[in-house]
């Protein structure tokens, strides 16, 4: 049986004990907003009885990170900008901490591009499968934003501090194949085979004691460093708030949005 909740920025379905959460802003690349993240947090709060949680995106993107247009719309007032970004990055941090605390395995089905802070949803998951055409890109140096979504709080545990710093500085676009080699994803598949690959992973998990996955995750998080994950994510939030207030960042947002509009006009990706 499948249960579904309606027209929301997060689509929630439950079937055979698997809770599926779909970021549902396909017209905006499933970009993150405070409202979407609040809905995600609410959905995660109802995951205690699930045997597994799946996080994916609607359409052809996993998520393009924070909605730059929405941030820019709130940037004419310093107070409004700070309030909006506190809710945005704070909401993302809350969702990541909820994912890490779940008592069941979490799988990210990365059906398309992953940019900015949305990488955190992939990093916080226990397992992931990427579409062969998907890629990961920071975009922070282009935008003037401080890294969020675990780029400094979670990613160095996967690939090391120096490699993380270089990736952010050069704004490299990493393919699914490269992500697999780096240990950022567990499997890659053609887009048409993503669901079959997910079903295969869920079948493997069903034969195992899923509680061990959650316990292992908690133990690994304790070993990650002297500062807990919540503290590291909070440091990202504070840095984001400081960086977003700069006039230079506003200029970069305008440049990015103008480039994006021009790219959409000719059917290209910025």
C-alpha positions, 0 to 999 in steps of 0.5 A: 500500500502507498500513502501519499500527502498532496501538493507540497514542496516535499512529497511523502510516500510510504510503501512496504515500510520505506518512507520516500521523501521527494524534493518537489520544486522541479521548476526551480531545480528543487532549490532549497527554501525555508518552507521546503526545509520545514516540510522536510523536517516535519516529514523526517520527524515521522520516520521513526517506524520506517525500515528505510528512508529514501531522499530524492528530487522531482524532475531532472535535478536532485537539488540546486542548493539554496534558491538564489533568487529568493535570497536576493529578493530578501537582500534589500533589507539587512534584517530581512536577509539575515532572518531569511538566511538564518531560517534557510541554513538553520533549517538545512542544518536541522534536517541534516541532524535529523537524518543522522539521528534516524534509527534506520538506513537513509538512501539518497537517490541522486537523480540529477545535479547537486549544487551548493548546500544540497550536497548535505542531504547526500552526505548525511545519508548512509548510502547513495546512488547517482544517475550517470548524468548527475554531477556535484558542484560547490558554486560558493566562489561564484556566489560569494557564499560561505560553504554550508550543508556540510561542505566543511562539516561532513565532506572532509571526513569523506575526502580529506581537508585539502581535497575539500578546500581545493574543490571549493576553491576551484569550483570543480564540477565532479561527475558521477563516475568521479564521485564514485571514485572519491567515495561520495556515492556507492553506486551509479546507474543510468537514469532509467535504472535508478529505481531498479538499483534502489530496489536492489539496495533495499533488498540487500538491506532487508536481509540485514539488521538495519539497526547496525547501520544506525549504530555505526553511523552514530559511532562514526559521528563521535569519531569525526573530531573534537567538535560535534556535528551540530557545532560544525554545522553551526559554524557554517551557519554563522559564516554564511550569515556573515558572508551573505551580508557583504555588498560583493555577494549581492553583486555576485548574486545579480551576476549569477541570476542574469547569467542563469536567465540568459542560459535558460533563454537559449536552453543551456545550463549556467 
